[in-house]
Amino acid sequence: MNKPLIGISKCLLGENVRYDGGHQLDRFLRDTLGQYVDFVAVCPEVECGLNIPREAMRLVDIDGAVRLVTRKTNIDMTDRMEKWMAGRLKELRHLPLCGFIFKAKSPSSGMKRIKIYTDKGGVRHDGIGVFANGFTQAFPLVPVEEDGRLHDAKLRDNFIERIFVMQRWHEMAAEKKSLGSLMKFHEKHKYLLMAHCSKTLKTLGAMLAAGKKQQLNALYESYFDQFITAMQRIATVKKNTNVLHHIMGYFKKNLAGDEKAELVEIIERYHSELVPLIVPITLLNHYVRKYQPKYLLDQVYLNPHPMELMLRNHV
């Protein structure tokens, strides 16, 4: 598989593009995740023509409209940013983007809870950066996160799962479209989807069963819309435990009594949050290699992203 292509705020890669001439290097993103993805680095403020260093900006509510304004001189930069953004988003549409990582708290790139100052001197915390807002509207299905939230192990695992799903989808969709290809994609992702939303798994299964009655392009679009939306749901310990038991069922004729007891015990330890998910997954992968059950050989759930990222060591 080719590397997923990820958009990222340029300062997170250690480039000195912030308003104060500094950076916000995230070593996990640059040095660890960066080994397994390719980045498209974006700095909205510099790319729209602002200097380094420059006056800091903030979001201001002016007569009900949220504007991007310099802090001291009160110069409105919104139109300038939006003019640049229209062209940049058009460029990004030509790329097989699998995700975007934004800089938290930025008035241009922050995703959530950005401060909005009111004309009465108050502050509310429900803003979204100008570029982040434009991007998410233009690419509603592309996984997005901001650097601060990626310090949470479950959110990090969820986001990185989704960017690798997007890459597999891009590669499959680039081939000649067929109902068979879509069904194969669905089968490979069955247990991954079950870990996120079993209801959507059933809905999409029924959709594919009736797939011959639908126009193929519309079927692809509807399928992936629901699939990637369901993947936003966190795979909880309870849902993962359910999946682990389902996978264990493939070995009921292969495992000796003590092997079954050991596997049940390890799954229960995970369910009790005494061990991370990587422990039962490692044992199940061992049995997959040993007994080669055909349906499990390609199950993405067992290897959703590079093991070297060690994401399942912490969930």
C-alpha positions in Angstrom: 0.0 0.0 0.0 1.2 3.5 -0.8 1.7 5.9 2.1 -1.4 8.0 3.0 -1.2 11.6 2.1 -1.9 13.9 5.1 -2.4 17.6 5.2 -0.8 19.2 8.3 -0.2 22.7 9.8 3.3 23.5 8.7 4.4 24.7 12.2 3.8 21.1 13.6 6.7 19.9 11.4 9.1 22.3 13.1 9.0 25.1 10.5 9.3 28.6 11.8 6.1 30.1 10.4 4.2 31.1 13.5 3.3 34.8 14.2 6.2 35.1 16.6 8.7 33.5 14.2 8.7 30.2 16.1 7.3 26.7 15.5 5.2 24.1 17.4 7.1 20.9 16.5 5.3 17.7 17.3 8.0 14.9 17.3 5.4 12.1 17.2 3.8 13.5 14.0 7.1 14.4 12.3 9.4 11.6 13.3 7.1 8.7 14.0 3.9 9.0 12.0 6.0 10.8 9.3 7.7 7.5 8.5 4.4 6.0 7.4 2.6 8.9 5.7 3.5 11.7 3.3 2.6 15.2 4.4 1.3 18.2 2.6 2.3 21.1 4.8 0.1 24.2 4.9 0.4 27.5 6.8 -2.7 29.7 5.9 -1.3 32.9 7.4 2.0 32.8 5.5 0.6 31.4 2.3 -2.0 34.2 2.1 1.0 36.7 2.1 1.5 37.6 5.8 5.1 38.2 7.1 7.2 36.2 9.6 7.0 37.4 12.3 3.6 39.2 12.2 1.0 40.7 14.4 -1.1 38.0 16.1 -4.7 37.6 15.1 -7.9 36.6 16.7 -11.5 35.8 15.9 -14.0 38.7 16.5 -17.7 38.7 16.3 -18.7 41.9 14.4 -22.4 42.4 14.0 -23.0 38.6 14.1 -20.3 37.7 11.6 -17.0 36.1 12.8 -14.0 37.9 11.4 -10.2 37.3 11.5 -8.7 40.5 12.9 -5.3 41.6 14.0 -5.0 42.0 17.7 -3.5 45.5 18.1 -4.3 47.3 14.8 -7.7 45.7 14.3 -7.1 45.1 10.6 -9.7 42.6 9.2 -7.8 39.8 7.4 -10.9 37.7 6.6 -11.3 38.6 2.9 -7.6 38.1 2.3 -7.6 34.7 3.9 -10.7 33.6 2.1 -9.5 34.6 -1.3 -6.3 32.6 -0.8 -8.2 29.7 0.7 -10.5 29.3 -2.4 -7.5 28.6 -4.6 -5.7 26.4 -2.0 -8.7 24.2 -1.5 -9.1 23.9 -5.2 -5.5 22.6 -5.4 -6.1 20.2 -2.5 -9.1 18.7 -4.3 -6.7 17.2 -6.9 -4.9 15.3 -4.2 -5.9 11.9 -2.7 -6.0 13.4 0.8 -6.5 10.9 3.6 -6.6 13.3 6.5 -5.6 16.7 7.9 -3.9 17.6 11.2 -4.6 21.2 12.4 -2.8 23.3 14.9 -5.0 23.7 18.0 -6.1 27.1 19.3 -5.1 28.9 16.1 -7.6 31.5 14.8 -6.8 30.2 11.2 -6.3 26.5 11.8 -7.8 25.5 15.1 -10.7 23.0 14.9 -12.5 23.4 18.2 -13.2 25.8 21.0 -11.4 28.8 19.5 -11.9 32.0 21.3 -14.3 34.5 19.7 -14.2 38.0 21.1 -17.4 40.0 21.1 -17.9 43.8 20.7 -19.1 44.0 24.3 -15.7 42.8 25.6 -16.8 39.2 26.2 -15.3 36.0 25.0 -16.9 32.7 24.0 -15.2 29.4 23.2 -17.1 27.9 20.3 -15.1 29.1 17.3 -13.4 27.3 14.5 -10.4 28.6 12.6 -11.1 30.2 9.2 -9.1 27.7 7.2 -10.1 24.7 9.3 -13.7 25.7 8.8 -13.3 26.1 5.0 -11.4 22.8 4.8 -14.0 20.7 6.7 -16.8 22.2 4.6 -14.9 21.4 1.4 -13.9 17.9 2.5 -16.6 16.6 4.9 -15.5 13.0 4.7 -11.7 13.5 5.1 -10.6 12.6 8.7 -9.5 15.7 10.6 -7.9 16.2 14.0 -5.8 18.8 15.8 -2.5 18.2 17.5 -3.7 18.6 21.1 -6.4 16.0 20.8 -4.0 13.5 19.3 -2.3 13.2 22.7 -5.4 11.2 23.8 -4.5 7.5 23.0 -8.1 6.6 21.8 -8.5 9.6 19.6 -5.0 9.1 18.1 -5.8 5.4 17.4 -9.1 6.3 15.9 -7.7 9.1 13.6 -4.8 7.0 12.3 -7.1 4.0 11.7 -9.3 6.3 9.6 -6.4 7.7 7.5 -5.3 4.2 6.6 -8.9 3.3 5.7 -9.0 6.3 3.4 -5.8 5.2 1.7 -7.2 1.7 1.1 -10.4 3.3 -0.2 -8.5 5.6 -2.6 -6.6 2.6 -4.0 -9.7 0.5 -4.4 -11.8 3.4 -5.9 -9.0 4.1 -8.4 -9.5 0.7 -10.0 -12.4 -0.2 -12.2 -15.6 0.1 -10.1 -17.6 -3.0 -9.5 -20.0 -4.4 -7.0 -17.5 -7.3 -6.4 -14.7 -4.9 -5.5 -17.0 -3.0 -3.0 -18.1 -6.2 -1.4 -14.5 -7.4 -1.0 -13.6 -4.0 0.6 -16.6 -4.5 3.0 -15.6 -8.0 3.9 -12.0 -7.0 4.7 -13.2 -4.3 7.0 -16.0 -6.2 8.6 -14.5 -6.5 12.1 -13.0 -3.1 12.0 -16.4 -1.6 11.3 -18.0 -3.8 13.9 -15.6 -2.4 16.5 -16.9 1.1 15.7 -20.5 0.7 14.8 -22.2 -2.7 14.4 -25.5 -1.0 13.3 -23.8 0.5 10.3 -22.1 -2.8 9.5 -25.6 -4.3 9.1 -26.9 -1.4 7.2 -24.1 -1.5 4.7 -24.4 -5.3 4.4 -28.0 -4.9 3.4 -27.1 -2.1 1.0 -24.6 -4.3 -0.8 -27.0 -7.2 -0.9 -29.3 -5.0 -2.9 -26.4 -3.4 -4.8 -27.4 -4.7 -8.3 -30.5 -2.4 -8.1 -28.4 0.7 -7.7 -26.3 2.8 -10.0 -22.7 1.9 -9.2 -21.2 5.4 -8.7 -24.1 6.3 -6.4 -23.6 3.1 -4.5 -19.9 3.8 -4.0 -20.7 7.3 -2.7 -23.4 6.3 -0.4 -21.5 3.3 1.0 -18.3 5.3 1.8 -20.3 8.2 3.3 -21.8 5.9 5.9 -18.7 3.8 6.3 -16.3 6.7 7.1 -18.9 8.4 9.3 -19.3 5.3 11.4 -15.5 5.0 11.8 -15.6 8.3 13.7 -17.1 6.5 16.6 -14.6 5.3 19.1 -13.9 1.6 19.3 -14.6 1.0 23.0 -13.4 -1.8 25.2 -16.8 -3.4 25.1 -17.1 -3.3 21.3 -13.5 -4.6 20.9 -14.2 -7.4 23.3 -17.2 -8.4 21.2 -15.1 -8.5 18.1 -12.4 -10.5 19.8 -14.9 -13.1 20.7 -16.2 -13.2 17.2 -12.7 -13.8 15.8 -12.0 -16.4 18.4 -14.9 -18.4 17.0 -12.9 -19.2 13.9 -10.5 -21.3 16.0 -13.0 -23.4 18.0 -12.0 -26.6 16.0 -8.3 -25.8 16.1 -7.4 -24.9 19.7 -6.8 -27.4 22.5 -8.7 -26.9 25.7 -5.9 -25.1 27.5 -5.3 -22.8 24.4 -9.0 -21.8 24.4 -8.8 -21.1 28.2 -5.8 -19.0 27.8 -7.4 -17.0 24.9 -10.6 -16.5 26.9 -8.5 -15.4 29.9 -6.5 -12.8 27.9 -9.7 -11.4 26.3 -11.2 -11.1 29.8 -8.1 -9.3 31.0 -8.4 -6.8 28.2 -12.1 -6.4 29.0 -11.2 -5.7 32.6 -8.6 -3.2 31.3 -5.7 -5.0 32.8 -3.9 -5.4 29.5 -4.0 -3.3 26.3 -5.6 -4.4 23.1 -2.3 -5.4 21.5 -2.1 -8.4 23.9 -5.2 -10.4 22.6 -4.6 -9.1 19.1 -1.0 -10.6 19.1 -2.3 -14.0 20.2 -5.0 -14.0 17.6 -2.6 -13.0 14.9 -0.4 -15.9 16.0 -3.3 -18.3 15.5 -4.2 -16.7 12.1 -0.6 -17.4 10.9 -0.7 -20.9 12.3 -4.1 -22.1 11.1 -4.7 -19.8 8.1 -8.5 -19.3 8.4 -9.2 -17.8 4.9 -11.7 -15.2 6.1 -9.3 -13.7 8.7 -6.2 -13.5 6.6 -7.2 -10.2 5.1 -9.2 -8.8 8.1 -8.0 -5.2 8.5 -9.0 -5.2 12.2 -6.1 -7.4 13.0 -3.6 -5.0 11.4 -5.2 -1.7 10.8 -2.0 0.4 10.8 1.7 -0.1 11.1 2.5 -2.0 14.3 5.6 0.3 14.8 3.2 3.1 15.7 2.3 1.1 18.8 -1.1 2.6 19.0 -2.8 -0.5 20.4 -0.3 -0.7 23.2 -2.2 2.2 24.8 -5.9 1.4 24.2 
